[in-house]
Amino acid sequence: MKPLFILLVVYIALMAFGGHTSFDKGDIFAGNIAMSVMLLFTAIGHFKFKTSMAAMIPLFIPKKVEIVIFTGILEIAFAVGLCIESSRYYSGIGLIVFLLAILPANIYAAKHQINYENLYQPGPGVKYLWFRIPFQLFLIAWVWYFSVR
């Protein structure tokens, strides 16, 4: 999964090379910057694939495209909030709530084989949840460790 790859590569790069720069502030800094970069990456998908992502939202919920755009804006706001030390704690709490709130959409998309990048091709289906749910829990743990605790 691309977001996991981005999260880990940015974190490892900052930890490996941050000591050679003037902005190195340790693992907390690296963890929050890595999460912010990942959130900015995933937010792009909310604008690029908004119609396909709207299909991930259950049928009974109205204004699906608007919700997808709003959640993309939220991801950008969380990314910025994690980079500002004074707002990091509250951004982290909000991001954890957000990650819990979007989990049902991921479950719905998996059950209905929705491909968020291409609506005309089937998604991976329920087997995707074997990765997605642990990944979502990993992201929550990451945010708690680097931003909230």
C-alpha positions in Angstrom: 0.0 0.0 0.0 1.4 3.4 -1.1 0.5 5.4 2.1 2.4 2.9 4.3 5.4 3.0 2.0 5.4 6.9 2.0 5.0 7.0 5.8 7.9 4.6 6.5 10.2 6.0 3.8 9.8 9.6 5.0 10.3 8.5 8.6 13.4 6.4 7.9 14.9 9.2 5.7 14.3 11.8 8.4 15.8 9.6 11.1 18.8 8.6 8.9 19.6 12.0 7.4 18.0 14.4 9.9 21.1 14.5 12.1 23.0 16.0 9.2 20.6 19.0 8.9 19.8 22.0 11.0 16.1 21.0 11.4 16.6 17.6 13.1 14.4 17.4 16.2 14.4 13.6 16.8 11.9 10.8 16.3 8.8 12.8 17.4 9.5 15.4 14.7 10.2 12.7 12.1 7.1 10.7 13.1 4.8 13.8 12.7 6.4 15.0 9.5 6.1 11.5 8.0 2.4 11.3 9.0 1.9 14.8 7.5 3.5 13.8 4.2 1.4 10.7 4.1 -1.8 12.7 4.8 -1.0 15.1 2.1 -0.5 12.2 -0.3 -3.8 10.6 0.6 -5.6 14.0 0.5 -4.6 14.3 -3.2 -6.6 11.1 -3.8 -9.7 12.8 -2.4 -9.5 15.4 -5.2 -8.1 13.2 -8.0 -10.5 10.2 -7.4 -13.4 12.0 -5.8 -16.1 10.2 -7.8 -14.6 6.7 -7.2 -14.0 7.5 -3.5 -17.6 8.8 -3.2 -18.7 5.2 -4.1 -17.0 4.0 -0.9 -19.7 5.9 1.1 -22.9 3.8 1.8 -25.9 4.6 -0.4 -28.1 6.1 2.3 -25.6 9.0 2.9 -26.2 12.0 0.7 -23.6 14.5 -0.8 -20.9 11.8 -1.2 -18.6 13.9 -3.4 -18.8 16.8 -1.0 -18.0 14.5 1.9 -14.9 13.2 0.0 -13.7 16.7 -0.7 -14.3 17.7 2.9 -12.4 14.8 4.2 -9.5 15.6 1.8 -9.5 19.2 3.3 -9.5 17.6 6.8 -6.5 15.5 6.0 -4.6 18.6 4.8 -5.6 20.4 8.0 -4.4 17.5 10.1 -1.2 17.4 8.2 -0.6 21.1 9.0 -1.7 20.7 12.6 0.8 17.9 13.2 3.6 20.1 12.1 2.8 22.9 14.6 3.9 21.9 18.0 1.2 23.9 19.8 -1.6 22.2 17.9 -0.1 18.7 17.6 -1.9 17.1 20.5 -5.4 18.3 19.4 -4.6 17.5 15.8 -3.6 14.0 16.9 -6.8 13.5 18.9 -8.9 14.7 15.9 -6.9 12.5 13.5 -7.5 9.4 15.6 -11.3 10.2 15.7 -11.1 10.7 11.9 -9.3 7.4 11.3 -12.0 5.6 13.4 -14.8 7.4 11.5 -13.5 6.5 8.0 -13.0 2.8 8.9 -16.7 1.9 8.0 -16.3 3.4 4.6 -13.2 1.2 4.0 -15.2 -1.9 5.2 -18.1 -0.9 2.9 -15.8 -0.5 -0.1 -14.2 -3.8 0.6 -17.5 -5.6 0.9 -18.7 -4.1 -2.4 -15.3 -4.5 -4.2 -15.1 -0.8 -4.9 -11.8 0.4 -6.4 -11.3 4.0 -5.2 -8.9 4.8 -8.1 -11.0 3.4 -10.9 -14.7 2.9 -10.4 -15.0 0.8 -13.5 -12.7 -2.0 -12.2 -13.4 -4.1 -9.2 -11.5 -3.5 -6.0 -9.7 -6.2 -4.0 -12.8 -7.2 -2.0 -13.0 -8.4 1.6 -9.5 -9.8 1.6 -8.3 -6.2 1.5 -9.6 -5.8 5.1 -6.9 -8.2 6.3 -4.5 -5.4 5.5 -6.7 -2.3 5.9 -8.0 -2.9 9.4 -4.5 -3.6 10.9 -3.1 -0.7 8.9 -5.8 1.6 10.3 -4.9 0.4 13.8 -1.2 1.0 13.0 -1.9 4.6 11.9 -3.9 5.2 15.1 -1.1 3.8 17.2 1.4 5.9 15.2 -0.6 9.1 15.8 -1.0 8.3 19.5 2.7 7.6 20.0 4.1 10.6 18.0 1.4 13.2 18.6 -0.8 12.5 21.6 1.0 10.7 24.4 
